[in-house]
Amino acid sequence: MKGKIILAVVLTALVAVLLFQNKEIVTFKIYFWTVGISQVILVPVMVLAGILIGYLLGTARRERE
């Protein structure tokens, strides 16, 4: 359990450093739309999406077994 807490703290620190270093606007295209969004918003959204997908896949795997 202590290892998970240490891992969570380290990952949180890495994401915080990433946020402070990337404040620029990122422009990307989604089909016909061009979207410009700050990396400070984009990175946490993608991190949370990854956590949610990992949790859902882990839960689905446990339910099948």
Secondary structure, DSSP 4 states (H G I P E B T S, - for coil): -HHHHHHHHHHHHHHHHHHHH--SEEEEEETTEEEEEEHHHHHHHHHHHHHHHHHHHHHHHHHH-
